[in-house]
Amino acid sequence: MRPVRLLACTLLPLFVACATARPTPTPSPTTAPSSGYAAKPDFARVERDHPLTPAERAALTPESLSKLSQDEIDQIYARLTAGPIPDGPHQGTVIFARGGSLPRLEEILGGVKGFLAKKAVQDLEQAAEFLWKGKVFYRDKRELRNQITNRKKLARLFKADVSRMRTATIDGREVGLLFPAKLYCGQSLLDSRRESVIIDYFFGDEIDGYLPEIDGIAGRGGLQIRDEIRMVRPGFYLGRAYVAKLFLLNFTLYNEEVAARGGEVREDCRPGAQQVASAGGR
């Protein structure tokens, strides 16, 4: 079995992203009263009593979301629909909800079939060497790959052939395209009333270019990563990451070009009863 530090260094790039300049945080949308994270609200009632307005959607940013409790983020996510399955590169940001901490990350990762332990948290700084820059969606193929820097170091670490890694130039920088996943509409693990866009690493080994030495960590024989995303507004998505069906953290994805275009929203997944209003830029 690979050392714990190798697994930690590979898991984090799936989620952790570089920070970019964004607007000053604004007040959060209205949420229902809560008696704690364990006491889940009735999402249908929350949506009926406190529907998200276009102005509230437009005001949401990674910074404003990071100021909220996990319960508040859950209520926002439950009032969103999947929107269109994204296409092209998207920059990402990880969000640990207010009140969350690295011990929570340590607790979850340490319990996944013995793959990770406390040293995973201690290795966070080293994991940053392999910083995840975002995701690239291939909408027509219903596939996704992750943008990874320092691919040569990663290849040495896992004794993989760097020449077999797919690459792309994104925003003027060459990145490795690793950790493939399949895209589809599916049931949310948080809110089953409507579908989310699912990013499923379980069947990554069926995608052309799969590198078992590296990509296998996220798949069916590894950590069984599963993400789900819903659209806040065009070009901006709120996501939830799971390890073996255990919730890990929140993240956002952003495509500036799509956000600038705005326009009407096309739903690729089952939206339920909610009607989505188009919101402006980021």
C-alpha positions in Angstrom: 0.0 0.0 0.0 1.3 3.5 -0.8 2.5 5.7 2.0 -0.2 8.0 3.5 1.7 11.1 2.3 1.4 10.0 -1.3 -2.4 9.6 -1.0 -2.7 13.0 0.7 -0.7 14.7 -1.9 -2.9 13.3 -4.6 -6.3 13.8 -3.0 -5.9 17.6 -2.3 -5.4 18.6 -6.0 -8.9 17.3 -6.7 -10.3 20.1 -4.6 -7.8 22.8 -3.6 -7.5 25.8 -5.9 -5.5 28.9 -6.2 -7.2 32.2 -5.1 -8.0 34.9 -7.5 -9.2 38.5 -7.0 -12.9 38.8 -6.4 -15.4 41.4 -5.3 -15.8 42.4 -1.6 -18.1 39.9 0.2 -21.7 41.0 0.4 -24.5 39.9 2.8 -25.7 36.3 2.5 -29.1 35.3 1.2 -31.9 34.7 3.7 -31.8 31.2 5.3 -34.2 29.4 7.6 -33.5 29.3 11.3 -31.5 26.3 12.4 -30.8 24.5 15.6 -27.5 23.1 14.4 -26.0 21.2 11.4 -27.4 17.9 12.6 -31.0 19.2 12.5 -31.6 19.3 8.8 -34.3 21.8 7.6 -37.1 20.9 5.2 -35.5 22.1 1.9 -38.8 22.4 0.2 -40.1 24.6 2.9 -36.9 26.7 2.9 -37.3 27.2 -0.9 -41.0 28.1 -0.6 -40.5 30.6 2.2 -37.1 32.0 1.2 -36.6 31.7 -2.6 -33.2 32.9 -3.9 -33.6 36.2 -5.8 -31.5 37.1 -8.8 -29.9 39.8 -6.7 -28.9 37.3 -4.0 -27.5 35.0 -6.6 -25.5 37.8 -8.2 -24.1 38.7 -4.8 -22.7 35.3 -4.0 -18.9 34.8 -4.2 -16.5 32.2 -2.9 -15.6 34.8 -0.1 -19.2 35.4 0.9 -19.9 31.6 0.9 -16.9 31.0 3.1 -18.4 33.2 5.8 -21.4 31.0 6.1 -22.1 28.0 8.3 -22.4 24.6 6.6 -26.1 24.6 7.2 -26.4 28.0 5.4 -24.4 26.7 2.5 -26.6 23.6 2.3 -29.7 25.7 2.2 -28.3 27.8 -0.7 -27.2 24.6 -2.6 -30.7 23.1 -2.1 -32.3 26.1 -3.7 -30.2 25.9 -6.8 -30.7 23.7 -9.9 -28.0 22.0 -11.9 -28.2 24.4 -14.9 -26.3 23.3 -18.0 -23.5 20.8 -17.9 -20.4 23.0 -18.1 -17.9 23.0 -21.0 -14.3 24.0 -21.1 -11.9 25.1 -18.3 -13.2 26.4 -15.0 -11.1 27.8 -12.1 -11.9 26.5 -8.7 -11.8 27.5 -5.0 -12.2 25.2 -2.0 -14.6 26.4 0.8 -14.4 25.1 4.4 -17.6 26.4 6.0 -17.5 28.6 9.1 -17.0 26.4 12.1 -15.2 23.8 10.0 -11.5 23.0 10.5 -8.7 20.8 9.4 -9.5 18.3 12.2 -12.8 17.7 10.3 -10.7 17.0 7.1 -8.4 14.8 9.2 -11.3 12.9 10.7 -13.0 12.1 7.4 -9.9 11.2 5.5 -8.6 9.1 8.3 -11.6 6.8 8.2 -11.8 6.0 4.5 -10.9 2.3 4.4 -7.6 2.8 6.1 -6.2 4.9 3.1 -5.5 8.0 5.1 -4.6 8.9 8.7 -3.6 12.0 10.7 -0.5 12.6 8.6 -2.8 13.6 5.7 -3.4 16.9 7.5 0.3 17.4 8.3 1.1 16.9 4.6 -1.2 19.8 3.4 1.7 22.1 2.8 3.5 19.5 0.7 0.3 18.8 -1.2 0.2 22.4 -2.3 3.2 21.7 -4.5 0.8 19.8 -6.8 -1.8 22.6 -6.6 -5.0 22.0 -8.5 -5.7 24.9 -10.9 -9.2 23.8 -11.8 -11.3 21.4 -13.9 -11.7 21.0 -17.7 -15.2 19.9 -18.8 -15.7 18.0 -22.1 -19.4 18.4 -22.4 -19.9 16.5 -25.6 -18.0 13.5 -24.3 -19.5 13.8 -20.8 -16.0 13.7 -19.4 -13.8 15.8 -17.1 -10.1 16.2 -16.3 -8.3 18.2 -13.6 -5.7 20.8 -14.3 -2.5 19.8 -12.3 0.8 21.7 -12.1 4.2 20.2 -11.2 3.3 17.1 -13.2 7.0 16.1 -13.5 7.3 15.9 -9.7 4.0 14.1 -9.4 5.2 11.6 -12.0 8.4 10.9 -10.1 6.5 10.5 -6.9 4.3 7.8 -8.3 6.8 6.3 -10.7 4.7 7.3 -13.7 5.8 8.1 -17.2 5.4 11.8 -17.6 5.3 11.5 -21.4 2.0 9.6 -21.0 0.3 12.5 -19.2 -2.1 14.6 -21.3 -1.4 18.3 -21.2 -3.1 21.5 -22.3 -2.2 25.2 -22.3 -4.8 27.1 -20.3 -4.5 30.8 -19.5 -1.0 30.7 -21.0 0.2 28.0 -18.7 0.9 24.3 -19.6 -0.9 22.0 -17.1 -1.3 18.3 -16.8 -4.8 16.8 -17.3 -5.2 14.1 -14.7 -7.8 12.4 -12.6 -10.5 11.8 -15.3 -14.1 11.5 -14.3 -17.5 10.9 -16.0 -20.2 13.6 -16.1 -23.9 12.9 -15.9 -27.1 14.1 -14.3 -27.8 12.3 -11.1 -29.4 12.4 -7.6 -27.8 14.8 -5.1 -26.6 13.2 -1.9 -27.9 16.3 -0.1 -31.1 17.2 -1.8 -32.9 14.4 -3.7 -35.7 16.7 -4.9 -33.8 17.5 -8.1 -30.7 16.4 -9.9 -27.2 17.8 -9.8 -24.4 17.5 -12.3 -22.3 14.6 -11.0 -18.5 14.4 -11.4 -17.8 10.7 -10.9 -14.3 9.4 -10.6 -15.4 5.8 -9.9 -15.3 4.9 -13.6 -12.3 7.0 -14.5 -10.5 3.9 -15.6 -12.9 3.6 -18.5 -11.7 6.9 -20.0 -9.0 7.1 -22.6 -5.6 8.1 -21.3 -6.2 6.8 -17.8 -3.0 6.5 -15.7 -3.5 3.9 -13.0 -0.4 4.9 -11.1 -1.9 8.4 -10.4 -5.5 8.5 -11.5 -6.3 5.3 -9.6 -6.2 7.1 -6.2 -9.5 8.9 -7.0 -11.3 5.9 -8.5 -13.1 2.8 -7.5 -10.0 1.1 -6.1 -9.0 4.3 -4.2 -10.8 7.1 -2.4 -14.0 6.8 -4.6 -14.3 10.6 -5.1 -17.6 11.9 -6.2 -18.4 15.6 -6.7 -21.8 17.2 -7.5 -22.4 20.8 -8.7 -25.3 23.2 -9.2 -25.3 26.5 -10.9 -25.4 29.8 -9.0 -25.6 31.8 -12.2 -24.1 31.3 -15.7 -20.4 30.4 -15.4 -20.5 30.0 -11.6 -21.2 26.7 -9.8 -21.3 25.6 -6.2 -20.1 22.1 -5.6 -19.9 19.4 -2.9 -17.1 16.8 -2.7 -17.5 13.4 -1.2 -15.1 10.6 -0.3 -16.8 7.2 -0.4 -20.1 9.0 0.1 -18.9 10.9 3.1 -19.2 14.7 2.7 -15.8 16.4 2.7 -16.0 20.0 1.6 -17.6 22.7 -0.6 -16.0 24.2 -3.7 -16.8 26.7 -6.5 -16.1 26.6 -10.2 -15.9 29.7 -12.4 -15.6 30.4 -16.1 -15.2 34.2 -16.8 -16.1 34.0 -20.4 -19.4 32.2 -19.7 -20.2 34.5 -16.9 -19.7 37.6 -19.1 -22.1 36.2 -21.7 -24.9 35.6 -19.1 -28.2 35.0 -20.9 -31.0 32.5 -20.4 -30.4 29.3 -18.5 -30.8 25.9 -20.1 -31.4 23.0 -17.8 -29.7 19.7 -18.7 -30.8 17.9 -15.6 -34.2 17.4 -13.9 -34.8 20.8 -12.2 -37.8 19.9 -10.0 -40.2 22.7 -9.3 -37.8 25.6 -9.0 -37.8 28.1 -11.8 -34.4 29.6 -12.3 -34.0 33.3 -13.0 -30.9 34.4 -15.0 -28.5 36.5 -12.9 -25.9 38.9 -14.1 -22.0 38.7 -13.9 -19.9 37.5 -11.1 
